[in-house]
Amino acid sequence: MKYTYKIIVLFIVLVIVSSCNDFLDTELEGTYTPDTFYKTEEHALKAINATYQIASFNSSKNNSWVFGDVASDDTVKGGGGGDQSDIGYINDFNVNPDNGAIETFWKHYYEGISRANKVIYYVAKIDMDPELRNRIIGEAKFLRAYYYYHLTNVFGSVPLKITPAFTAEELNVPLATVTDIYAQIELDLSEAKEVLPVSYKTPEKGRVTNAAALGLLSKVYLFQEKWQLALEATEEIEGQGYKLMDLYTQNFDVFNKNNKEAIFEIQHLTGQVPFSGSYLSQYFSPVKVNGYFFNAPTESFVNEFEVVSEGVVDPRLDYSVGREGTLWVDGKEFSPTWSPATGYLSKKHAQSSEDNSIGDGDLNYTFMRYAEVLLIKAEALNELSRGNEAVAFINALRKRARESYLYDVNLTGFGTVPNGLLPDITYTSQSQMKKVIRHERRVELGLEFHRFYDVMRYGATYAEEVLSDTQFIFENNRYFPIPQSERDTNTKI
């Protein structure tokens, strides 16, 4: 009996092994391989669309808000006490290489770089319309630059990969310096801007344009203190039709997607298969609408907004932050209890929950607005000792903000700008203007995932002062550690 049982078992094992061998030897059906893909114009479009997908917030793998906001003085983790604890460690600068949030960010953005590299390499070989081919390669170069911009600002020196890996050994790439990373970013954007169009017709809106490449290029120059080049890049954008929206909050509602202020806007669409919506609304909304109340604004951020003697505050505050005495995005009165961490919640990426799609939002994320182009231009001018010229661009933003009272019927006192609200700046000195510009960047771009990068580029003294309630020491914490998984697998590090 025991002998018979052994024969039966042996027979089953042989059948399983034989079946596995047959399966492994069978050509995959319905799945592309490098030998069957990148052959047609349709393939090229599918590949570049997949490269854009990494930049979207349709997956919590894109957690750039953690590094842009939570790591800064603008927000804290928020959420439940033990929920997403790895984000809390980033909040406090108590971070080890095995931190899950760090590993997620690293892997996700390198996946974007991998996809971009394949587009650049393979699409160049496709027999298709030359103009479209060049444009797609330009889009891929922009996206590769975009992903490296984030990675080098978070991690500093990172592996520089600009071609597909054809062997396992080619996956191992040594660290490149921040200078080298920025040089590649500059090259990619400089080449991209030459082939990207000024605009797209409606079905293609959301693809990167000439202005998007110039805008990111101006930002990269700014971060390296290449003031003249930053200025020249912003000046190239002028004349392309970009303007400030009449009302600041129009940049953050679904009815004004891809508007005249948006330089690079990352697209989301609800109710799609495959999933194309944004998770940000659910992450940043209160629990009463099934939200997770993460990314809670700090008292420091709220206090940055100017207030006149009668108590009227810069309207950008209540367009950005849910706080006591104001209405949430669904029109309901906000309660500080919705955000136990600070009493505040971020509104810019939150949507009304009435359509029951809070975790599948169709609100886009705008990485760069024309407002930031004006801020970059003002900063470059000031650093070039032309601060008297910079004032006009700062005052344009302040004018737009205070004139919310002329366009927003929901504001108390609609129709008249309150006396003394956000008066025009008068230039007195370069140092005074530098403080003004930093203030305006914080209130104008707040909660748009930029602040930490700014705090770091402002230097050790500034960073240690504004992050004094954490364990931050510039020498130790300027960059986050490379994930342990990369250290374990990349033999060139």
SULSUL-V515505 format. One record per residue. NEAR is the number of other ideal C-beta (glycine too) atoms within 10 Angstrom. Layout:
[[NEAR] [NEAR]]
//
This chain:
[[5] [5] [6] [8] [9] [10] [9] [9] [10] [10] [10] [10] [10] [10] [10] [10] [10] [10] [10] [10] [10] [9] [9] [7] [7] [8] [7] [9] [5] [4] [8] [13] [8] [10] [7] [11] [15] [19] [15] [12] [15] [10] [17] [25] [14] [14] [21] [24] [14] [15] [26] [20] [18] [22] [22] [20] [23] [23] [14] [14] [14] [24] [23] [18] [23] [25] [22] [24] [28] [25] [27] [26] [22] [30] [32] [24] [25] [26] [23] [14] [9] [7] [13] [21] [15] [19] [24] [18] [18] [24] [21] [16] [15] [13] [18] [11] [15] [13] [20] [14] [23] [27] [17] [18] [24] [19] [13] [19] [24] [18] [16] [24] [24] [18] [23] [31] [18] [20] [25] [23] [16] [18] [23] [13] [10] [18] [9] [17] [12] [8] [10] [14] [18] [17] [19] [26] [22] [26] [26] [28] [27] [27] [24] [26] [27] [27] [23] [26] [22] [21] [20] [24] [20] [23] [23] [17] [17] [25] [20] [18] [19] [16] [10] [16] [14] [10] [7] [7] [9] [11] [15] [14] [16] [11] [17] [18] [13] [17] [10] [14] [24] [20] [15] [18] [25] [18] [13] [26] [30] [15] [17] [28] [23] [11] [17] [23] [15] [11] [12] [14] [7] [7] [6] [9] [14] [20] [20] [30] [26] [19] [26] [24] [30] [26] [28] [26] [26] [28] [24] [23] [23] [24] [19] [17] [11] [18] [19] [11] [17] [25] [22] [15] [28] [28] [14] [16] [25] [13] [8] [14] [11] [20] [11] [19] [18] [14] [18] [24] [19] [17] [22] [21] [17] [13] [6] [16] [18] [14] [18] [13] [23] [24] [24] [21] [21] [19] [19] [25] [17] [18] [11] [12] [5] [6] [16] [16] [22] [28] [22] [25] [26] [24] [25] [28] [30] [21] [14] [14] [20] [12] [20] [18] [26] [28] [29] [26] [27] [20] [10] [15] [25] [18] [10] [17] [20] [19] [13] [15] [7] [10] [7] [20] [16] [22] [23] [24] [22] [20] [20] [27] [25] [26] [21] [11] [8] [13] [13] [21] [22] [15] [9] [13] [9] [23] [15] [14] [11] [19] [26] [14] [20] [20] [19] [27] [29] [28] [24] [22] [25] [25] [26] [18] [22] [10] [12] [9] [17] [20] [19] [21] [28] [19] [21] [25] [23] [21] [23] [23] [24] [24] [26] [24] [24] [23] [24] [25] [24] [29] [25] [25] [23] [25] [21] [15] [10] [16] [23] [14] [15] [26] [19] [15] [20] [26] [19] [16] [22] [21] [14] [22] [25] [22] [17] [23] [19] [13] [15] [16] [7] [10] [16] [7] [10] [12] [8] [9] [15] [17] [10] [13] [20] [25] [13] [12] [19] [9] [17] [12] [10] [15] [10] [14] [23] [16] [10] [21] [22] [15] [15] [22] [21] [21] [19] [23] [21] [25] [23] [24] [24] [21] [23] [24] [19] [20] [22] [22] [14] [14] [11] [12] [9] [15] [22] [16] [11] [18] [21] [9] [11] [17] [12] [19] [13] [14] [7] [9] [19] [13] [15] [21] [16] [20] [22] [14] [14] [19] [12] [10] [11] [15] [10] [10] [15]]
//
